[in-house]
Amino acid sequence: MTTMTEASVREFKMPDVGEGLTEAEILKWYVQPGDTVTDGQVVCEVETAKAAVELPIPYDGVVRELRFAEGTTVDVGTAIITVDVSGGAAPAAEPAPAAAPVPAAEPEEKPQARQPVLVGYGVAASSTKRRPRKGTEPTAAETAVQAAVQRELNGHGHAVTAQPAPEAPAVERARPLAKPPVRKLAKDLGVDLATVTPSGPEGVITREDVHAAVAAAPAAGPVAVPEQAPAVPAAAPVASYDGPRETRVPIKGVRKATAAAMVGSAFTAPHVTEFVTVDVTRTMKLVEELKQDKDLQGLRVNPLLLIAKALLVAIKRNPDVNASWDEANQEIVLKHYVNLGIAAATPRGLIVPNIKDAHAKTLPQLAESLGELVATARDGRTSPGAMQGGTVTITNVGVFGIDTGTPILNPGEAAILAVGAIKLQPWVHKGKVKPRQVTTLALSFDHRLVDGELGSKVLADIAAILEQPKRLITWG
């Protein structure tokens, strides 16, 4: 018997899933040696310095070897999995290559036509197969059959044909089909996927299905959600002093990239931060009115939407703030478009996806883009491309009840706006002290590009719009 030929084995190498990335960490394998895979099937999830993405295999065959374990960081271009594409049967376990049977027919020279799959965006559900769960317990019917066979063996010394027992309900249901971000969302929300009715192709559970299950569950009582916050921040883990005195966490993935970028930004661009406290009562009233607007029905309408619009108008009035510094060519690059970044805290660290060409969007379009950006980041589905090319950023620390901060610039950008908590405070309004909705804004900017006058004009314009939101019409 001959061994498996090298021509029948394909090596799938770690691709560059982002622009110029050099390595990625294997988060999870979805296949094991011996599993059959098809063209376009997702075989693993990896995390780069920008995002977590799923990798589809580009051919059909049988998995022979996983080159790296979960949690391993692998350089781009390194083979991570080998697949036998000869069409031979999968082995029961992980045999040595010499024990593999030789197929009767030679493999086809031409690869089968396939649909292109964009890394990081998943594949069609119809092309994805999942391996059975390990350690699945036998059903009641299987247990009854095994017991009957054992009784016959004990009484007669030889095996006899056992009559199958009446079919009993399965003890354990098959694993529900859902992508990893959806499984994480369900775990965070305390939803058992086995109880969720799927609406996706081939019975795949979607994010909307999980949210629908949460909405259908009986409420434990009213929960007060701050109007400013898109979601209530998760409670921080409580420290335990009963175990080891220290825990060391490897710095990698998104957190490693963020740290390097922040250090580079802080020690390259000379930061200046200015502050202004503003009465946003009229803006908050406008938010309530817009929630009733038929053109915005079904969209996320909150103060962040109007703050983003105010920043876009301020940039339109002061375009030089929308720039970057090109050290290599000793040039200032003025941007005639605005890719608006929104800082988002995720379990994997801080990311800043951006809304492309935000300057050209109407208020409903901006609301829709903000909603998609938040939902995608929360589910861990933000693609590397969504975090590239930003020109200015907003970070909303107010959702954590913080008054304001001194944000560090996103690398390559000239300004970042921090939005503090909106609180009811005593305020002098029309000559009298009254309770008003007040917040503090902080604008950090690169002093090589933005001097004090320009930075002050931008921040003053934002404050003026939020104080009198009708300026969105007259200035926009």
matplotlib code that plots the C-alpha trace (Angstrom):
import matplotlib.pyplot as plt

x = [0.0, 1.5, 1.3, -0.7, 1.0, 2.1, 0.0, -3.2, -2.4, -3.2, -1.8, -4.0, -1.8, -2.7, -3.9, -3.5, -7.0, -6.3, -4.1, -0.5, -1.1, 1.8, 0.3, -3.0, -4.0, -6.0, -9.0, -11.0, -10.9, -14.3, -12.9, -10.6, -8.5, -10.7, -13.5, -14.7, -14.7, -16.2, -15.1, -16.0, -16.6, -15.4, -12.7, -11.4, -11.7, -8.7, -8.0, -5.7, -4.6, -7.8, -10.6, -11.8, -12.6, -13.6, -11.5, -13.1, -11.2, -10.8, -11.2, -13.0, -11.3, -10.5, -8.7, -5.4, -3.6, -4.1, -0.6, -1.3, -3.3, -5.9, -4.3, -1.2, -0.1, 0.9, 2.7, 0.9, 1.8, 2.4, 0.5, -2.1, -4.0, -3.5, -6.3, -6.3, -8.2, -7.8, -11.4, -10.3, -12.3, -11.7, -9.9, -11.6, -8.8, -5.6, -3.5, 0.0, 0.2, 1.5, -1.7, -3.9, -5.5, -4.7, -7.8, -8.5, -9.0, -6.4, -7.5, -8.8, -6.2, -8.7, -9.9, -13.7, -15.2, -16.0, -17.6, -15.3, -15.5, -14.4, -12.5, -14.1, -17.7, -18.5, -20.0, -23.4, -25.0, -25.7, -22.0, -21.1, -21.0, -20.2, -18.7, -20.7, -20.2, -17.7, -18.8, -22.5, -24.3, -26.2, -30.0, -32.3, -33.0, -29.3, -28.8, -31.7, -30.3, -26.8, -28.3, -30.2, -27.1, -25.1, -27.8, -27.7, -23.9, -23.9, -26.6, -25.4, -21.8, -22.3, -23.8, -27.4, -29.4, -31.0, -34.4, -34.4, -36.2, -39.1, -37.8, -37.5, -37.2, -33.6, -31.9, -29.8, -30.8, -28.4, -26.2, -28.1, -26.4, -25.1, -21.9, -19.5, -20.5, -24.1, -23.2, -21.3, -24.3, -26.6, -24.2, -23.9, -27.7, -28.3, -30.2, -30.2, -29.7, -31.7, -34.8, -34.3, -36.3, -33.9, -34.8, -31.6, -30.9, -30.5, -31.8, -29.0, -29.8, -29.2, -28.5, -32.1, -33.4, -31.5, -32.8, -36.3, -35.9, -34.9, -37.9, -40.2, -38.9, -40.9, -39.4, -38.0, -39.0, -38.4, -34.8, -33.7, -31.5, -29.8, -31.2, -27.7, -26.3, -26.9, -26.5, -25.9, -22.1, -21.4, -20.5, -16.8, -15.6, -15.3, -11.7, -11.0, -8.1, -8.4, -6.4, -3.0, -1.5, -1.0, -2.4, -0.4, -2.4, -0.5, -0.7, -1.8, -4.4, -6.5, -5.2, -1.6, -2.3, -4.2, -1.4, 1.2, -1.0, -1.7, 1.9, 2.9, 0.2, 0.9, 4.7, 4.5, 1.6, 1.7, -1.7, -3.7, -7.1, -9.8, -13.0, -16.5, -19.6, -22.8, -26.5, -28.0, -31.6, -32.9, -30.9, -32.5, -35.9, -35.1, -34.0, -37.5, -39.2, -37.1, -38.0, -41.6, -40.5, -41.8, -38.6, -36.6, -38.9, -37.0, -33.6, -31.4, -32.1, -30.1, -27.9, -24.8, -26.6, -27.0, -23.5, -22.1, -24.1, -22.9, -19.3, -19.8, -21.2, -18.3, -15.9, -17.7, -17.3, -13.6, -12.3, -8.6, -9.3, -10.0, -6.4, -3.4, 0.4, 2.6, 6.0, 7.7, 6.8, 6.7, 3.1, -0.2, -2.9, -6.3, -9.2, -12.2, -14.3, -15.1, -14.8, -16.3, -14.9, -16.8, -14.7, -16.3, -15.3, -15.5, -14.4, -11.3, -10.4, -11.0, -11.7, -12.6, -14.7, -15.7, -18.6, -17.4, -18.3, -20.3, -20.3, -22.6, -25.2, -28.6, -29.7, -31.7, -28.7, -26.4, -28.7, -28.8, -25.0, -24.5, -26.9, -25.2, -21.8, -22.8, -24.5, -21.6, -19.0, -21.1, -21.4, -17.7, -18.2, -16.4, -14.2, -10.6, -11.7, -14.3, -11.4, -9.2, -9.2, -10.8, -10.3, -11.9, -13.3, -15.9, -15.5, -18.6, -17.4, -20.7, -22.2, -20.1, -21.3, -18.0, -18.0, -15.3, -11.7, -8.6, -8.7, -5.6, -5.8, -6.5, -3.2, -3.4, -6.1, -6.0, -8.9, -11.0, -14.1, -14.9, -18.6, -19.3, -22.4, -25.5, -26.8, -29.5, -27.7, -28.5, -27.8, -28.4, -31.0, -32.6, -31.3, -32.6, -31.1, -33.0, -32.4, -31.0, -29.5, -25.7, -22.7, -19.0, -17.2, -13.4, -11.6, -8.0, -6.1, -2.7, -1.0, 1.2, -2.0, -4.5, -3.6, -5.5, -7.7, -8.9, -9.4, -11.4, -13.6, -14.4, -15.3, -17.3, -19.3, -20.2, -21.3, -23.3, -25.2, -26.0, -27.2, -29.3, -29.9, -31.8, -28.3, -28.1, -30.4, -28.9, -25.2, -25.5]
y = [0.0, 3.4, 6.5, 9.6, 11.7, 15.2, 16.4, 15.3, 17.5, 21.2, 23.5, 26.4, 29.4, 32.2, 35.0, 38.7, 39.4, 43.1, 45.7, 45.0, 42.7, 40.3, 37.9, 36.6, 34.5, 31.3, 31.7, 28.6, 25.6, 24.5, 21.3, 18.4, 15.9, 13.4, 15.9, 16.5, 20.1, 21.8, 24.8, 28.0, 26.3, 28.2, 26.2, 28.6, 32.0, 34.2, 37.5, 40.1, 43.4, 44.9, 42.4, 38.8, 37.1, 33.7, 31.9, 29.8, 26.9, 27.3, 23.7, 20.4, 17.5, 15.8, 17.5, 15.8, 18.0, 21.2, 22.7, 25.0, 24.9, 27.4, 30.5, 30.3, 33.5, 32.6, 34.7, 35.5, 33.1, 30.1, 26.9, 26.3, 23.3, 20.5, 19.0, 15.8, 16.8, 13.4, 12.3, 9.4, 8.4, 10.1, 8.0, 7.2, 8.7, 10.5, 7.8, 8.2, 9.4, 5.9, 4.2, 6.3, 4.4, 5.3, 6.4, 4.5, 7.5, 10.3, 13.7, 16.1, 18.5, 21.5, 22.8, 23.0, 26.4, 28.3, 31.5, 34.1, 34.5, 37.7, 36.9, 38.3, 38.3, 34.6, 32.4, 31.3, 29.1, 26.5, 25.9, 25.5, 22.1, 21.7, 18.7, 16.7, 17.7, 15.7, 13.7, 13.5, 11.1, 8.2, 8.5, 6.4, 4.2, 3.5, 2.7, 0.2, -1.6, -1.8, -3.2, -5.9, -7.0, -7.2, -9.4, -11.8, -11.9, -12.6, -15.4, -17.2, -16.4, -15.1, -12.2, -12.3, -9.9, -7.4, -6.1, -2.3, -0.7, 1.7, 5.0, 7.4, 11.1, 12.3, 13.1, 15.9, 18.0, 18.7, 21.7, 24.8, 26.4, 29.8, 31.8, 32.5, 36.2, 35.1, 32.5, 35.1, 37.5, 34.7, 33.9, 37.6, 37.9, 34.6, 33.1, 29.3, 28.8, 25.6, 27.6, 30.1, 29.7, 30.2, 32.3, 32.1, 29.9, 26.2, 26.8, 29.2, 31.4, 35.1, 38.0, 39.1, 35.8, 36.1, 39.6, 38.4, 35.6, 38.2, 40.4, 37.4, 36.3, 37.6, 40.7, 40.7, 44.3, 47.7, 48.6, 52.3, 52.9, 56.3, 58.1, 59.0, 55.4, 53.0, 50.1, 49.6, 48.9, 45.4, 45.2, 44.9, 41.6, 41.6, 41.1, 37.9, 37.9, 34.2, 32.8, 33.5, 36.9, 37.7, 36.8, 37.5, 38.2, 38.0, 41.3, 40.4, 41.0, 44.1, 45.2, 44.9, 47.0, 49.6, 50.0, 50.4, 52.9, 55.0, 55.1, 56.2, 58.8, 60.2, 60.6, 61.7, 64.2, 67.1, 66.9, 69.8, 69.4, 72.1, 71.9, 73.5, 72.9, 73.4, 73.4, 70.7, 70.9, 71.9, 69.1, 66.5, 67.8, 67.5, 63.9, 63.1, 64.8, 63.0, 59.7, 60.4, 61.3, 58.9, 59.2, 57.9, 55.1, 52.0, 53.8, 54.5, 58.1, 59.4, 62.4, 60.8, 61.1, 64.9, 65.3, 63.5, 65.7, 68.8, 67.7, 67.2, 70.7, 72.2, 70.4, 71.8, 75.3, 74.7, 72.2, 72.5, 70.4, 67.4, 66.7, 64.4, 64.9, 63.1, 63.0, 61.1, 63.7, 66.7, 67.5, 68.3, 66.2, 68.0, 65.5, 66.6, 63.8, 62.7, 59.1, 59.5, 57.1, 56.0, 54.5, 51.3, 49.2, 45.5, 42.3, 42.2, 45.8, 49.3, 49.5, 52.6, 51.6, 54.5, 55.6, 56.1, 59.5, 60.6, 64.2, 63.2, 61.4, 62.7, 62.5, 59.2, 57.8, 58.8, 57.2, 54.0, 53.9, 54.5, 51.7, 49.2, 50.3, 49.7, 46.4, 45.1, 46.1, 44.6, 41.3, 41.2, 41.3, 44.5, 44.0, 45.3, 47.6, 49.3, 50.5, 51.9, 55.4, 57.4, 61.1, 62.2, 60.4, 60.7, 58.8, 58.8, 58.4, 59.7, 56.2, 55.3, 58.3, 60.1, 63.9, 64.1, 63.1, 64.0, 61.5, 60.4, 60.9, 58.0, 57.7, 59.6, 62.0, 65.6, 65.7, 63.6, 64.7, 63.3, 63.5, 63.5, 62.4, 64.5, 65.4, 67.6, 70.5, 74.0, 76.5, 80.2, 80.3, 83.7, 85.3, 82.6, 79.5, 76.5, 72.8, 72.1, 69.2, 69.9, 68.1, 68.8, 68.3, 67.9, 68.3, 66.9, 67.9, 67.6, 71.0, 70.6, 70.7, 72.6, 75.7, 77.1, 79.4, 76.6, 74.1, 76.7, 77.5, 73.8, 73.2, 76.4, 75.5, 72.1, 73.6, 76.3, 73.8, 71.6, 74.6, 75.8, 72.7, 74.8, 75.9, 72.5, 73.9, 77.4, 76.2, 72.8]
z = [0.0, -1.0, 1.1, 0.4, -2.3, -1.6, -4.6, -2.8, 0.3, 0.4, 3.0, 4.0, 5.1, 7.4, 5.2, 5.7, 6.9, 7.2, 5.5, 6.2, 9.3, 10.0, 12.5, 14.0, 17.0, 16.5, 18.8, 18.0, 15.6, 14.2, 12.7, 13.8, 12.0, 10.1, 9.5, 5.9, 4.8, 1.8, -0.3, 1.7, 5.0, 8.1, 9.8, 12.4, 14.0, 14.4, 16.1, 14.5, 15.8, 14.4, 14.8, 15.1, 11.8, 10.5, 8.0, 5.2, 3.6, -0.2, -1.2, -0.5, 1.3, 4.6, 7.4, 8.1, 10.5, 12.6, 12.7, 15.7, 18.9, 19.9, 21.6, 19.3, 17.5, 13.9, 11.3, 8.1, 5.3, 7.7, 7.0, 9.8, 8.5, 5.9, 3.9, 1.8, -1.4, -3.1, -2.2, 0.1, 3.1, 6.4, 9.1, 12.3, 14.4, 13.5, 11.8, 10.6, 7.0, 5.9, 7.0, 4.8, 1.9, -1.7, -3.6, -6.8, -9.0, -9.5, -8.2, -10.8, -12.2, -12.3, -9.0, -8.7, -9.5, -6.3, -5.3, -3.8, -0.1, 1.6, 4.8, 7.9, 6.5, 6.8, 4.1, 3.0, 5.6, 2.9, 2.4, 6.1, 7.8, 11.5, 13.1, 15.7, 19.4, 21.4, 24.4, 23.4, 25.7, 24.2, 23.9, 26.0, 23.0, 22.5, 26.2, 26.1, 23.0, 24.6, 27.8, 25.9, 24.1, 27.3, 28.9, 26.0, 26.1, 29.8, 29.5, 26.4, 26.0, 22.5, 20.8, 19.5, 17.4, 19.8, 19.1, 19.0, 21.9, 21.3, 20.3, 23.2, 23.3, 22.9, 26.1, 24.5, 21.5, 18.6, 19.0, 17.6, 14.6, 15.3, 14.6, 17.4, 17.8, 18.2, 20.7, 22.7, 22.5, 23.8, 26.7, 27.7, 27.6, 29.4, 26.5, 25.9, 22.2, 22.4, 23.2, 20.4, 17.1, 14.2, 11.2, 9.2, 6.2, 7.1, 10.6, 11.6, 14.7, 14.0, 16.3, 15.8, 16.9, 20.2, 20.8, 20.0, 22.6, 25.2, 24.4, 24.6, 28.0, 31.1, 32.4, 36.0, 36.5, 34.9, 34.4, 34.3, 31.3, 31.0, 27.9, 26.8, 26.9, 24.0, 26.5, 30.2, 30.7, 32.0, 35.7, 36.4, 37.8, 41.6, 42.9, 44.8, 47.3, 48.2, 45.3, 43.8, 44.5, 40.9, 37.5, 34.3, 31.1, 27.7, 25.8, 22.3, 19.6, 19.7, 23.1, 22.0, 18.9, 20.8, 23.3, 20.6, 18.8, 21.9, 22.9, 19.4, 19.3, 22.8, 22.1, 18.5, 18.3, 20.8, 22.4, 23.6, 25.3, 25.7, 27.7, 27.6, 29.7, 27.8, 28.5, 26.2, 27.4, 24.0, 22.4, 24.7, 23.9, 20.2, 20.7, 22.2, 19.2, 16.7, 18.3, 17.1, 13.6, 11.0, 9.0, 12.0, 13.1, 13.9, 14.1, 17.1, 18.1, 21.1, 22.1, 20.4, 17.0, 17.4, 18.9, 15.8, 13.5, 15.4, 15.0, 11.3, 10.9, 13.0, 10.7, 7.6, 9.1, 10.1, 7.5, 8.4, 11.6, 9.3, 8.4, 9.1, 9.4, 6.9, 8.5, 5.7, 3.1, 5.5, 4.3, 5.9, 4.3, 4.2, 4.0, 1.9, 3.4, 6.9, 8.1, 11.6, 14.2, 17.2, 20.0, 21.3, 24.3, 23.6, 25.5, 23.2, 24.0, 22.6, 18.9, 16.7, 13.7, 11.5, 9.4, 5.9, 4.2, 7.2, 6.0, 3.1, 5.2, 6.1, 9.8, 9.2, 7.2, 10.0, 12.6, 10.6, 10.3, 14.0, 14.9, 12.6, 13.9, 17.6, 16.9, 14.9, 17.5, 20.3, 18.5, 17.7, 13.9, 13.1, 10.1, 9.8, 6.9, 9.1, 11.4, 8.7, 7.2, 10.0, 10.0, 13.4, 16.4, 19.1, 22.4, 24.6, 28.2, 29.5, 29.2, 32.2, 34.3, 33.7, 33.4, 30.7, 30.0, 28.0, 25.1, 23.2, 19.5, 17.2, 15.1, 11.9, 13.0, 14.2, 16.7, 19.0, 20.9, 24.4, 25.5, 29.2, 31.1, 30.6, 34.1, 35.6, 37.2, 38.5, 35.6, 35.1, 32.4, 31.4, 34.5, 36.9, 38.4, 37.0, 36.7, 33.2, 31.3, 31.2, 29.9, 29.5, 26.2, 25.7, 22.4, 22.1, 19.0, 17.4, 18.0, 14.8, 12.8, 15.0, 16.9, 19.8, 17.7, 15.3, 18.1, 20.1, 17.1, 16.5, 20.2, 20.4, 17.3, 18.7, 22.0, 20.2, 18.1, 21.1, 23.1, 20.1, 17.9, 15.3, 14.2, 12.5, 9.9, 9.6, 9.7, 8.2]

ax = plt.figure().add_subplot(projection="3d")
ax.plot(x, y, z, "-o")
ax.set_aspect("equal")
plt.show()
